[in-house]
Amino acid sequence: MFKSILLGGMLLLSSSAALAQVSLSQNSSGSNVFSLVGKKDKACVYYDAKDFEVVKTTAGLFANDVKEVSGQLLGVATTKEAPQKNCIIIGTLGYNEWIDQMIAKKKLDVEPLKNRWESYLVQLVRNPLPGVDKALVIVGSDRRGTAYGLLSVSRTIGVSPWYWWADAPIIKKDQLHLRVDKYISKEPTVKYRGIFINDEDWGLYRWSRDNFEKELGNFGPRTYAKVCELLLRLQANYLCPAMHDASMAFHRIPENRVVADRFAILMGASHCEPLLFNTASEWKRDKMGEWDYINNKKGVDSVLNVRVKECAPFENVYTLALRGLHDRAMNASNDMGDRKDMLQEALMAQRQMLIDAIGKPGEEIPQAFTPYKEVLDVYDEGLELPDDVTIIWPDDNYGYMKRLSSPKEQKRSGRSGVYYHSSYLGKPHDHLWMNTVSPTLMYEELRKAYDATADRIWLLNAGDIKSCEFAVDYFLTMAFDIDAFNFERAANYRTEWLCGMLGDQYRNEYQDVVNSFYKLAFARKPEFMGWGYQWTTDKHGRERNTDTDFSLTNYREVDNRLSEYRRIGGIVENILNNMSDEKQKACFYQSLYYPVKGCELLNRMVLDGQRNRWYAIQQRASAKDLKKSAKACYDSLEVITKGYNSLLDGKWNHVMTMKQGFAAAYFELPKLRDVELAPAASLGVMAEGEAVLKGLQSFHSLPCFNTYLRQSYYIDVFNKGATPLKWKTSVTNDWILVSKKSGETATEERIEVSIDWAKVPAGERILGTLDIMSDRGEKETVYISVFNPTSPSLAEMDTLFVENNGYVAMDAASFHRKVENDDIKMIVIPNLGFENTAVQLGNPMAKAQRTAGRNTPRLEYDFYTFEQGSVDVYTYVLPTFPISKDRGYAGHEATNVETKYGVCIDEGPVMNPSTSSFEYAQIWYESVLKNCRINKTTLHIDKPGKHTVKIICGDAGTVLQKVVLDFGGMKRSYMGPRPTRKE
């Protein structure tokens, strides 16, 4: 059972009952009430001078937080001074004399804190010391536990961890009273939790250089102090600093290490930086020789040894690595065995350096190894890692975990971790501008990793932090307590985050917008809307933008996408305009307005440009308006980006840009065409579904109207001339309904056509026509086909998916039946997939199932077809990888290489498509760009009528988005047709 608790002003889910609550009180009196700021007095914060530096730092942060809320600055003093009657006592277990006295007098029970990692006790103690009436006591099991405990009170009084990075407003209160019961926090579920600043060249680096640290002209202690404070407030503890050669290497400035230690943040390094050494900018070829472990082993090892000795006094997680300069493969033999031997030798040398410099056994020194890209192949060759080294498994840079620990690897003492991307520069396309990784996808993949022992290190590639703020908060909150999450909370967490910063006034609007925002971006990230690949050839590596695969005429794909973007863009526009407080507006602008409006404008720019080019071929007068619209969207993107950089008198100037990366072109104004119009009005007509303009047919026809679905279709009446077009319609039958019978337009008008089902005759081949005439005597005829059989009845078909225009489409969540067993339960996932709800076939940690079995867990979808013979079954699934190379089983006709799931119709043969592909294969490229692997399976239907398609569990954890059966009528589109079941 999940229970709700309130801690630090945030609603959390807990798998066990809360030990206590810490919350604001309206009253100053009460046995469990403590006054931070009263009418006449205020509390003082006391710490022991022999405690850790972060305790003193946090005391100062907290005192300032209280001032931001109340206007009153709390005193901060050491235990060498006499205490006030009302005081806050903070300290790490064993490092505070006053706390020791309270323990000795049995006023505090700290036994539950002993030998725990980053935990804390919050308790109100009466008469704790001579002269003290009441004390709010916070005890940490270690230095970070103490800091987390005190900063949790900052959250309670209304200071968000994002008060500086996202300008979360702080509500003023004259008095601050806390209702406090004894509370002991649980240990974090992941030991080391942090972020990696990466691809910072276009945002954070320029902002630091030209705005925040002008005197240094680069990243430095001021920037890293803000980063480390954010991490501490988010109850994180781990930072891998920026590594590009544009930004100053972290360890080139010794003060940076002091800053990190002041906030108790462990320093690490990315997967390609051995022993905290930044090869991209710190390796100097003229002084150090080549970065070549075969020919310059002594030079490489000597430089790394110096770095270890410099960092040994501080708390670090050391990366064991050997890759080439700037995140490339190391120059070495093409023989995989030779590469493995070289890496083995290098890693063992690095480990010995650590042992020698730090003076501890190797198993007591935190070490990590990340088999990223080609290093995974070397690892698979048989690399032998010390058992205590943590293996950090990376995703494929697009949110899908490439590998997790096998049953054998799960027994390692070093366990494992994850390296996950919310931002990425690389093939097949960058996503650096706007973080749109689905929260439910993140939870699905990260929960899977955690269950496979990835509980030691979680590292998020957070780009340059700005635009990834939500992902940072979400990732670190999950890492701190993943058991507080389920799919529902994952889907709603951005709203929870927004309300935590901005209040509940627009909660419903936030949830509406967030739901659509992620659905739209899941189908295609904004950075991928240029539809080009990057670095595909040496002669022209830059992205070459093209038309998208979103259809302008089939299934109203573009219309629906743009309509929804306009809708949510309008909502955030209205909210922004209704906000009066400058700080609130700034926070909202960064956290929701700019992401939503930016995605809306970019999609409109790209798709209006595509429509302009297509309409120019048709000689539509409206092509001119679309050209203007695309340009206006391009200009508006520039305006809102400048608006971001000018917030709060330019606090964030230079931090935001769309033009990131070396080879991207998605943000460019698309190619636009002019159209030559006839001098006088000229009639043009296009019916819905006419995607091919020439050489297909010599007449216009709408898709067939189906009595079991009763949809409408449109006809565009457009002008090809320079003067207004007058038009009118006539129909052959009174059962043909049109939304507009006549009109006048300079550009175009859309007619919605539907059927009066009470008047239309029964039959399978009902035909009528609709004529459209201009006042100049032009006429176009559109054929109207109706499918209105007497049998089966509407009632019989009411719950079935029905064949429509030669296809059947089914959304995953609308299954008719599910078959489960003790191991496999079907899990509905909200806000994920093309249809916005997906279904996971069992927990990914469950054992694989035999798809050919009679009672294997499965989903069943009933449908009705009027055809027989071969049918192409398209299954839309998440492009997930096998859990591990050795998944702990081997048997007859079984494989560990690819995932599989079963597809069959009725009791027919079971075919076994896969969700997986090796990285950088074409199918992987296509699948990650659309967050969907689409598999075609050709099956057979013996006769018309009711049938059942079954999606059978093979590899547990397969996530199904939708199913489409094509009998020959499915049209070209990006996401496939909408479900064919009566709504």
N, C-alpha and C positions, 0 to 999 in steps of 0.2 A: 504494500500500500504506500502511495506517495502522500505525504502530508505537507501542508503549507506552513512555513515559519517565516518570521520577519526578523531579519538580521541586517544591521547597518542600513536600514531604509530600503532594503531590497527584498522582494518576494522570492523565496527559494523553495525548491522541492527537496524533501529529505526522505530517505528510505527508513529512517527511524524517528522516533519522537524527539522534538527539540528539548534540549536540557533547560533552556531558558530563553527569554527575549530581552533585547536591549532596544528601547524605543523612546521616542519623545513623549514627555508628559506635559499636560496643560497645567498641572498643579505643582507647587513647590514643596508641598508637604506629603508625607507618607513614609512608611517604613522602608519602602524600596525605591524611594525617589532621591536622586542626587542632583544638586544644582550646580551647573557649570557657571552660569551667569544669572544672578538674582537681581532683585530690585536695588539692593544696596551693596552687595558683595559679589565676588567672583572667586572661583577656585584657582589653585596654583598647581602646576605640574612639577612633580619631583622625580628625579632619576639619580642613580648612583654614578659618581664620576668614574668609578672603575668599570662600569658597564661598557658595552660596545658603542662605537661611534654612532651607529645607526639609531640607537636609542635616543641619544642626544638630538640627532637630526630630526627624528620623528617627533620628539617633544616640541621642537621649534615649529615644525609643520603644523602640528595640531593646534598650538597656540595661535598661529596665524589663521588657521581655519575658523576658529572660534571668533576671531576678530572680523573675518569676512562676513560671518553670519550676524554677529551681535554688535559689532563696532567696539567690543571690549577685548583688549589684548591680555590674555592670561599670562601670569608670571611663570617663568620656568626657572627652577632652582635645583640644586643638588641636595642629597641627603645630609650634607654637612651643615645645612642651615636648618633653623627651627621651623617646624611645619605649621601651616595655618590650621584653623579648625576644620576647614573644608578643603580637602586636597585630593589630587589625583596622583597615585603612586604607580610608577611603571618600572618594570625591571625584568631582566632575564634571570631565570632560575639559577641561584647560586652567585649572582652578581649584584645583589641589592641588599644592603644591611637591614633596611626597614622591613623588607619582605621576609628576610631571614628571621627577624624578631617575631613577626606575626605567625610564621610557621611554627616557631618554637612555642608560642603561646596558644597554639591550636586554633588560631583565628582564621587560618588558611589551610586548606588541604590540597597540597600540590602533587600528591602521589599519582593522579591520572596523567600529569604532564611529564613525568620522568621518562626519559629515553624515547620521547616522541619527537617527530620532525615538524617544525614550524607550526606548533599548536599554541594556544593561549587560553588563559583563564581570565574571565571578567567577573568581579564580585564586589558587592557593596559591603564594606566592613565598618561596623560601629566601634568607636573607641579603640582604633587599631594601635594607637600610640599615645603617650601622655600629651594632653592638650589638644587632641584631634577628636572631634565629634564623629565625623563620618568621612570615609575615604573610598573613592572609586579606585580599586586596585586591579591592575592589569599585569599578569605575569606570563612571560613567554617561555616555552620550553627551550628556545634558542633565540638568537638575536632577531631573526626575522619574525618569529612568533610574537615577540614583544611589539614589534612595529606593526604587524598586521592587526593585533588586538587594539592598539590605540587608534589606528586609522579606520578601523571598523566603526568607531564612535564618530569619526569625521563624516562618514557616510550617513550615519543616523541623524546628525544635525543638518544634513543637506548639502554637504560638499562632495560632489561627484569626483571620482578619479579623473574625469575628463574636464575638470574646471578650467584647465589651461589649454590642453591640446585640442579640445572641441568647444572651448568657451561655454561650458555648461553653466547656466546662471545659478546664482546662489540666492535663495530667498532669505530676506532679512527678518530677524526675530530679536526683540528687545531682551527677552529672557530665554534661557535654555535650561530645561530640567529634563533629566533622564529617568525613566523607569527601568531599574536594573535588577534582574535576578541572576543568580549564579549561572554562568555559562562556560562550558569548556568546548572549544572548537575541535573538530575532527582533524586528523592529518590530511594533507592534500593527497589526492589520488595519484597524482604524478609528481615525482620528486623534484625534477628540474623543469621549469616551465618558463618559456621566454620567446623572444622574437629575434629575427635576423633582419637588419636593415640592408636593403639590396636595391640595385638599380636606382640609386639615389641621385644620379647625375642630373636628372631633369627637374627635380622638385626640392627635396630636402637639402641637397648640396647647394643649390643656387640660393635657396632661402637663407641658409646659414652664412654663405659667403657674402651675399649682398644685403642682408637685412639683420639677422640675429647676432652674428659674430663677425661684423665688418672688420673689426680690428685684427682678427686672425685671418679673415678671408677664406675660411674653410670650417669644416667640422672641428669642434673642440670641446673643452670642458663645460662651457655653458649649455651647448646643445645636449651633450651626454648627461648632464645633470637633470635636465628636463625629461629625457628619456628614462633615466633610472628612477626618478621620482614617480613617473607614470607606472612603471613596472611594479614598484613597491606598493603603490596604492591599489593596483590590480591583483595584489597577492601573488605576483610572479617573482622570479629570482634569477633569471638567466638572460644574458644579452650577448648576441653575436653582432659585433659592430659592422658598420659599412666597410666594404672591401674594394670598391672600384678605385682605379688609380686616380680618378678626379678628386676624390675626397681624401683628406689627410688620414693616413693609417692610424688607428686607435693608439697603438703602442709607441708611435713616434713622439707622443706627448705624454710623458710620465704622469702628469697631473690627472689624466683621464682615469688611470688605475685607482688613484686616490678617491676620485669622485665616485666611481662605481662602488668602492668599498664603503664609502660614507653612507651609501644607500643599501649596503649589504647585497649588492647584485653580483652574482658570479659571472665572470667573463668567460666566454667561449669563443669559438671561431667557426666559420662556415666549413662545409665538408671538404673544401679544397685548401684550407689554410692549416698546415701542420703546426701543432704546438703554439698556437696563437700568433703565428707569423704570417703576415699579409704578403703573399708572393706577388700579388698584382702590382703593388707599388713599392714594397720595401726591398725587393731583390734588385740589386744594382749590378748589372752585368759587368760594367767596367771595373768594379772593385771585387766582385765575388765570383766572376766567371759565369759559365753557363748554368742554368737551372737544369741540371742533368745528373741524375743519380748514378748513372753508369760511369760517366767520365769525370764527374766532380763530386763524388760521394763525400770526401773530406770537407769540401767547401760548404756543401749543403748542411751536413751534420753540425759543423762548427757554428753556423749562423743560428740554427735551431737551438743549440745548446745555450747560447747567449740569451736567447729569448726566454727559455725556461728559467734560467737563474734570475732574470729580471722579474718574472711574474711569480716566482715561488712563494714570496711572503703573502700573497693574496689568495683568495678563494676562487678557483677556476674549474671549468670542465675542459679538459685538454682533448683537442681533436687529433687523432692519429690519421695521417693522410699522406698521399703523394700523388698529386695531379700536376698537370702542366700549369704554366703561368696563366693567370686570369681565367680560371675555371675551364681549362681545356685538358684534353688527354695528355699524359706525360709522354715525352719522346722516349721510345723504347723499341725493343724488338717486336716484330709482328707476331712472334710466337707467343701464344697465351701462357704457356708454361714458363717461359722466360720472364714475362711480365709479372706472373704470380710470385716467382722467386725474388724478383727485385722489390716488389711491394712488401713481401714478407720480411726481407732483410731491413728495409727502411722502417717499418713499423716497430720491429723489435729494438732497433737502435733508438728510436724515439722514446719507447717505453723505458729503456734503461737510463736515458737522460733524465726522465722524470724521477725515477727512483733515486738517482744520484743527487739531484738538485734539491729535492723536497725532503729526502731522508725518511721516507715511509715505504712500506712494502707496496708493490704495484697495485694490489687489490684494494688498497685504501685511498688511492688517488683516482678521482673521477676521470674516466677516459671514454671517448666516443669514437666510433668508426661509422662512416656513412657510405654504403655501397651505391653511389650515385652514378648514373649513366654507365660509362664503360667500366667503372670500378666494380659494378655488380657482376660483370662477366669475369673479371679477375677473381673476385671472391668465390664465384661458383667453380673456378678451376681447382679449388681446394685450399684456399688461404686459411691458415690456422691462426685464429685470434685467441689471445688469452681469455679465459672464461669470464673474467670480471669486466671486460670491456663491453660497453653498451653498444649494440648495433642499432643505429638510427636508420630506419627504413624510410626512404623517400616516396612521395607520390610521383606521378608521371608529369608533374608540373601543372596539371589541369584538374587536380582534386581526387584522383583515383590512386589508391595505394598499390604500388607495383608488386610489392612483396611484403609478407609478414613472416614472423618466426614460425618455422616448422615445429612439429612436436618435439624433435630433438633440440632445436634451438631454444625452445621455450624453457628448457631445463637449465639454461645458462645462468650463472649467478649475476652476471651483468645485465641480464634481461634485455629489453629493447626499448626503442623510442620511435618517434616519427619526425620527419621533416616535411612540412606541408606548405603548399603555396597558395597565398591569396593574391599574389602578384608574380609575374614571370616575364622574362625576356628570352625568347628562343623559338625554335621550330615547334609546330608549324606557324605559330603566330603569337606575338606578345599579348599579354593582358596586363597593362601597367596603369592605365588611366583610372578606371572605375572598378573598384572591387565589387563583383557581382556573384562570387561563388555561393551557391545555394547553402543556406544554413542546415537544411535537412540532409543534403548530401554530405556536408562536413561531419554532421553527427553520425550518419550511417557509416562513413569510412573510418572516423576516429574511434568510435565505439568498437568497431570491429578490430582495429589495431590494439586498443587497450585490452580487449579480451584475449588477445594473442600475446600478452605480456609487455605491451608497449606502455609501461607505466613508470619508466625511469627518466626519460627526456622527451619533452614535446617542444619542438621549435617551429615557429611560424615565419615563413618568408613574408614579411609585412611591407615589402616595397620601401617607400619612403614615409611610411606611417600615415600620412595624409591620404585620404580616400579609403584607407584600410582600417580606420578607427574601429568600426563595428566588428570587423573580423578579428582584430586584436583582442577586444574585450570578450567576445564570444569564445574564441579559442582558449584564452587564459582562464575564463570562468569555468569552462568545461574541464580544463586540465586540473583545476583546483578541486572540483567535485563533480566528476562525470556522472555519478549516480544521482545527482540532482536533476538530470536531464532525461527526457524521453523525446520521441519524435514531435509530440504536440508542443512541448516547450521550445524545442529547436525551431519549429515553424513560427513561433510567436516571440522569439527572444529579441528580435530587433525592435519590436513594439515595446517590449519590456524595457529595453535599453533606452529608447527614446523617451518614454514616460519617466524613467529614472532621472533624466536630465531636464526634461521640459514640462513635466507634470502631466496629469491625466486628461486635460481639457479636450484633446484631440485624439484620444486613445482609439476610438472606432475608426477615425479617418486614417490614422497611422497604420492600423492593421489592414485595412482595405488596400491602401497604397502599397505596403510592403508585400502583401500577398501577390499582387499583380506585378510588382517590380521584379520579384525573383522568378515568377513564371515566365515573363517575357524575356528576361536576360538568360534564363536557363536554356531556352531554345536557341538563343544566339547572343553572345556577349556583344556589347557595343563595339569593342575593338575588332571584332571579327566581321563587322557588317560591310567592310570593303571587299570581302569575299576573295581576297588574294592570299597566296602563300608567300612567306618570306624566305630568303636565302635558298631558293630552289635551284638557281643556276649561278655559276661564278660570273657570268657575263652580265646578269641583271638580277641581283639579289633583292632589290627593293620590291615591296609589294606592288602589284599592278591591279588596281581596283577593277572590278567587273560588275555586271548585273548580279544581283543576289539570286538564290534559288527560291525565295519567297514568291509565290505565284500572284500575279496581278489580277487573275481572272478565275482561277480554280479555288473553290472552297472559301472564297472571300478572305484569303490568307493575309494579304497586305492590308486590306480594308480593316479587318478585325484587329490586326496588330497595331496599326496607326490609331484606330479609334480608341483602343485601350490606353495607349500611351498618351493620347490627348486628354483622356478622362483623368488619369492620375496626375498628369502634369497640371491640369486645371485645379485639382484639389490642393496640391502643394503651393500653387500660385496664390490661391485664396487664403490659405493658412498664413503664408508669409505676409500677405498684405494686411491681415487682421492682427498681426503682432506689432506691438508698439515699443516694447523694451528692446533696446539696441543689442544687449547681450543675448537675449532670447532669440532674436532674429538671426544673429551671427551663428549661434549654435544650430538652429534649425537649417540655416542656409547650407552649412557644412555637412550636417548629418543626414539630411533627407532632401532638401530642395535641390541642391546642385546635382546629386546623383540621379534623381528622378527626372529633373528638367533636362539635364545633360543627355541622358539616354533617349528621352523623347525627341529632342531636337536633332540628335544625330541620326536616329532612325527615320525621322521625317525627311531630313536632308538626303539621305541615301536612297530611300524608297521613292520620294518625289522625283529625285533625279532619274531613277530607273523608269518611272512612269513617264517622265518627260521624253526620254529617248524612245520609248515604245509608242507614245502618242504622236511623236513627230513622224514616225513611219506611217501612221494612220492619217496624218495631216489634220489632227485635231487642233482647233483653235486654243483649247485649254492647255496645250503644251507650253504656251507662253506663260500662263499663270503658274504652272508647275516649276518652270525655270526660275521665276521670281520667288516662289516659295522655298525652293532649295537654297537659293542665295540668302534669303532672309534667315533661314535656319542656321546656315553657316555663320552669318554675321551675329546672330543671337548667341551662338555658342561662344564666340569671342567675347561678347558682352558679359555673359554670366560668368565666364572664367575670369575676366578682369574684375567683375564684381566680387568674386571669391577673394582675389588677391588684395582687394581694397577694403575688406572688412576690418572694422575696429581700427580705423586710421592706418591701414596698411600693415597690421600685425603679421599677416600671412603673405605679404607681397613676395612674389617669385615662387611660391610653393606649389601652385597649381598650374598645370598646363596639359593640354590634350596631346601635344606633339612630342610624345615620348618614344624612345627607342631609336634605332639606327635605320630600320628598314620598313617601318610602318607607314601606311598612307591612308588608313581608314578615315582620318579626320579631314582629308582634303576635300575641297569642293568637287563634287562629281562632274564628269563630263556632261555638258548640257547642250541641247540642240535647239536651233531655231526652226520654225516651220513656215513654209511658203503657203499662204492662204489664197484661196480664189478671191477675185474681186467682190463677188457677191456670195450670199449665203449658199451653203451646199450641205446637203443632208448626209450624215454618216450614222451608222448603227452598228453596235456590237452587243451580242448577247452573252450573258454569263457563261463561262466555260469555253469561250472561243479563244484559246491561247495561241493557236496557230492561225496566222492571218492569211497566208497565201498557200495555194497548192493543196489544200486539204478538202475543202468543199465549196460549192458555189452557192450556198444558201445559208441563212441564219437559222439556228435552232437553239432553244433552251434545253438544258438537261430535262429529263423526263420527270414529271410530277408524280409522286408516289403517294397513294392514299394512306399508306401506313405511317408516313412521316409528315405529310401535309405542309411542306415547306413552300417558301416563295423564292423566285429567282428574279434577277434584274436584267433590264435592257438599258444600255447607255445610248441616248440620242445625242449626237454631237454635231457641232458646226465645223465645217471645213472652209468656211468663207469669212470675209472681213466684215460683213454686215450681219445683223441679228437674224437668226433662223426661226421661222415660225413653223410649227409642226402640229400634227394631230394624229390620233390613232383610230383604228376601227378594228373590230374583232368579228370573226365568223360565227362565234357562239356566245351566248350570254353567260356561260359558266366560266369564261375567261375574264378575270378581274384585273384591272390596272389601277395603280395608285394615282395616276394622272393621265387625263385623256388628251390634253393639248397644252401648248405652251410656246413661249418665245425665249430664246437664249442666244447670247453672244458666244457662249462656249459649249456647255453641255448640261443635260439633265438626266437624272436616273429615274426610270420607271420600275416600280416593283410589280411583278406579275404573280398572281396567285390563282387558285381555283375555287370556285363555289362548289363544294363537294355535295351540297344538297341538290344541285342541278345537273352536274356532269353525268353522262350515261355510264353505266357499268361496262367494263370491258378491259382487255389487256392492251389494246392498241387504239386508244381514242386520240384523234388528231383534230387540231384546229389551227387557225393562223391568226396572227396579229399583224396588221399593216400599219406602217408609219409613213405619213406623207408630209412633204413640205409644201409651202404655199407656191413654190415654183414648179410643182408637178412631179417632183421626185418621189419615188416610193420604194420602200424596203419591206420585205415580208419576213416575219419570224415564225417558224413552225413551233407549235405547242403540242407536245406529246404528253399523254396522261396514262398512267398505269392504275386502273381502278377495278381489279377483279372482284367478283362476288365471294370468292373463297380463296384463302381462309378469311375468316371474319376479323374485324378490327380487334375484337375482344381476345381472339386466339393469339394475335400478334402483339398484344399490348406490352408484354414484358420481354419480348424477344428482340434481339438485334436483327434487322431486316435488310435483305439485299436491296440496294438502291443504286440505280444507274451502273450496275455491273460490279458492285463491290459491297462489302460489309465491313464496317469499322466499329471497334469496341474499345472502350477505355478500360484500363486494367482494374480500376476500383469497382466496376459494375459487374463483377462475376456473379453467376447464378448459384454456384455451389463452390465449396472448398472442401478438400479432403486433407486431413491432417493426421499426424501421429504424435507420439510422445516427444520426438525430436524436432519435428518440423511444424511450426505454426505460421500461418499467413499473417503478415504484418502490413497494415495499411499505413502509408507514409503521406502525410499532407504536404502541400506546397512543393511537390517534386514531380518532374516529368512534363511531357508535352501537354497532357490533359490535367495537370496540376495536382493529381493524386496518383501515386504509384503503389505497387504491392511488392513486398519483399517475400520471397519464397523461403521462409525459415531464417533463423539466426545464422549468420555466416560461420559461426563456430561449430555448428552442428555437422554431423558426419554426412558425407555424400550419399545420395539416394540412387537407387537403380531405376532409371527412367522406364525400363521395359516391364517393371513389376506391375502386378495387377492392382495393388492397393497403394501405390506410391503417392505421396502428397501431391496435390495438384489444384489448379484453378480451372473451373469449367464455365464456358460461355455458350449459351444456347443461341442459335441463329436460325433464320429461315432463308432458304435460297430457292429460286425458281429455276436453277440450272443443275446440271450434272456434268461430271467429267473432271478434268484437272483444274485445280485452283492454286494460285500462289498465295501462301500464307506469310505475311510479313509480321515479324515480331519485333517490337521496339523495346530495347532493354538498356540498362545502364552499362557502359563499357568497362566493366570491372575486370580485374585480373584474378588469376588463381591466388588463393591465400598464401601458398608457399610452393617452393619448388618440389619439396617432398611433403605431401599433405598427409602422410601417415597411412597410406593404403596402396596396395598394388594387387591387381587381380586380373582375371580373364577379361580381355577387351576393355580395360580401364586405362586411363591416362592421367598423368600429373601435369601434362604440358598445357592443356587448354581447359577452360571451364566448359560445362555443358548443361543444357536443360532440354527437356523433351517437348515436342510439338506433335500432336496427332488430332485427327478428326474421328469422332465416334470410336469404334474399336479398330481403326485402321492402323497402319504401321506408324511407329514412333521414330521421328527424325530428331537429330541432336545437334542443333546449332550451338554456337559459343558466344559468350559475352566478351571474350578476351582476344587480344592480338599482341604480337610483339611490338615494342615501342618503335616508332618511326616507320612502321609499315603504312601503306596508303590507307588501309581500313582504319588504322588507329588515328591517323591524321583526321580523317573525315568524322570519326566517331567522337573524338574529344572536342572538336570544334562545334558540334551540335549536341553534345552531352547525350548521345544516343547511338547505340549500335543497332542497325536495322538489318535483320537477317531474313532472307527469302527461302522458304521451304515449299516445295511443290508437292501437294497431296492430291487425293482423289475423292470425289463424292459420287456415290452410286446412283442417287436419284434426287429429284427436287423434294423439298420439304424441310422439316425441322431436323437440325443436326447440332452437334456439340463439338467445339474446338477445345482441346485440353492443353494447358501449359503445365508441364510436369517438372517437379523439382529434381534436378540432378545435383549440381553443386548448390549447397545451401547458401542463401544470401543473394541469389539472383534477383534483380529488381526489374519488374515488368512495368512498362509505361503504357503500351497499347498494342492492339492486334488489328491487322487489316487483312481481309480476304479479297483478293482481286480475281474476278471472273473475266477480266478483260476490259473493264470499264474505268478503272482507277486512272485519274488524270495526274499529270506531273505537278508536284508541289514539294514543299520542304518538310512539312510536318505530317503530311498525309491528311485524309478526310476526317471530318468530325464524326463522332459516334452516330451510328444509324439506328437509333432507338428513339421512340417517341418520348419527348421530354415532358 
